[in-house]
């Protein structure tokens, strides 16, 4: 039987993979994907607490939908900024973007 702790562990694993990827990676797209992994881990935890602990209020589900919207906007804005900077510097390496 799958318990709440299984879902929390899955959220933790995704969060840690995202953190490691964001710190280690120097490629812009890999960093953005790692940030999405972090947001996915947080969403799984919100849904887990909403399912197992919330009852009828649906706070976890509402926060999860908010995080999905924030993640989509964050990804669109960040991709546009790095698209403009790529045309200026012609590099995907984060270390070349010192003018942020």
C-alpha positions in Angstrom: 0.0 0.0 0.0 1.3 3.4 -0.9 1.3 5.8 2.0 1.9 9.5 2.4 5.5 9.0 3.1 6.0 7.4 -0.4 4.7 10.6 -2.0 6.8 12.8 0.3 9.9 10.8 -0.6 9.2 11.1 -4.3 8.8 14.9 -3.9 12.0 15.0 -1.9 13.9 13.1 -4.6 12.7 15.4 -7.4 13.5 18.4 -5.3 17.1 17.2 -4.6 17.6 16.2 -8.3 16.5 19.7 -9.2 18.8 21.4 -6.7 21.8 19.3 -7.8 21.0 20.0 -11.4 20.7 23.8 -10.8 23.9 24.0 -8.9 26.1 21.7 -11.1 24.8 22.6 -14.5 26.3 25.5 -16.5 23.9 25.2 -19.5 20.9 27.6 -19.4 18.3 25.1 -20.6 19.5 22.4 -18.1 19.2 24.9 -15.3 15.6 25.8 -16.3 14.7 22.1 -16.4 16.2 21.7 -13.0 14.1 24.5 -11.6 11.0 22.8 -13.1 12.1 19.6 -11.3 12.2 21.6 -8.0 8.7 23.0 -8.7 7.4 19.5 -9.5 8.7 18.2 -6.2 7.0 21.0 -4.3 3.8 20.4 -6.2 3.8 16.7 -5.3 4.2 17.7 -1.6 1.3 20.2 -1.9 -0.9 17.6 -3.5 0.1 15.0 -0.9 -0.7 17.2 2.1 -3.9 18.3 0.4 -5.0 14.7 -0.1 -3.9 13.3 3.3 -4.2 16.2 5.7 -6.5 18.9 4.3 -9.9 17.3 4.2 -12.3 19.5 2.4 -10.6 22.9 2.1 -8.5 22.0 -1.1 -5.6 24.4 0.0 -3.0 22.0 -1.4 -4.6 21.7 -4.7 -5.0 25.5 -5.1 -1.4 26.1 -4.1 -0.4 23.4 -6.7 -2.3 25.2 -9.4 -0.7 28.5 -8.4 2.7 26.9 -8.6 2.0 25.5 -12.1 1.0 28.9 -13.3 4.1 30.5 -11.7 6.3 27.8 -13.2 4.9 28.4 -16.7 5.4 32.2 -16.5 8.8 31.8 -15.0 9.9 29.5 -17.8 8.5 31.7 -20.5 10.2 34.9 -19.2 13.5 33.1 -18.5 13.6 31.5 -22.0 12.9 34.9 -23.6 15.6 36.6 -21.6 18.2 33.9 -22.4 17.1 33.9 -26.1 17.9 37.6 -26.2 21.2 37.1 -24.4 22.1 34.2 -26.7 21.8 36.4 -29.7 24.1 38.9 -28.0 26.8 36.5 -26.7 26.3 33.4 -28.9 26.9 31.1 -26.0 24.8 28.8 -23.8 27.2 28.8 -20.9 26.0 30.7 -17.9 29.4 32.0 -17.0 29.3 34.1 -20.2 26.3 36.0 -18.9 27.9 38.4 -16.5 25.7 41.3 -17.5 22.5 40.0 -15.8 
